[in-house]
């Protein structure tokens, strides 16, 4: 039986360049992948913790933030909004060691651009991690499923890190029925919801706000949290 995957989100340059790189290296053997947030102009679907972390990274250009992860050995997924993305940034992501790109606003705000954007990402040598929500129409999920050669990312809530009532198992099962590839679930999951999501068909879990918040205060506690999440994921 394949073990479930743990993906940890970090904001590039947060809480500063040195701590970002040190923490990323320290957790590289504990996590299966890292999702690296590149500061956007407008953080449309990020919660308060991630938005605050972007402010810390405000002293760098987007190109500097992308290149900051060069040399990390982990499987890296760049998180960027389509509003901010330009062609040469994709090439820089590839040369900086990223393997895939996650664009949260693509299917929400620009579904008509799905195919062309996925092709643009692929032509840059990167894979597509496509983002869907519980409110994404089935036809869009089916289209994304065909193009998601990295994974399909299910954002279980409207925004990162903000707990709102949701039937995690029901939503995961609905997406699982339509997607045969890798399915990753995130957005405000607690430990019990992580177990429900994995038991309901998810292949992996993405955790962000709790890690970013812990890293702001105490790196050792953030490391302990990653290890705890690893244990939870592996226990299912």
Beta strands, then each sheet from edge to edge (+ up, - down):
strand 1: 5-11
strand 2: 33-37
strand 3: 76-79
strand 4: 100-102
strand 5: 127-133
strand 6: 151-155
strand 7: 183-186
strand 8: 204-207
sheet 1: 1+ 2+ 3+ 4+ 5+ 6+ 7+ 8+ 1+
end
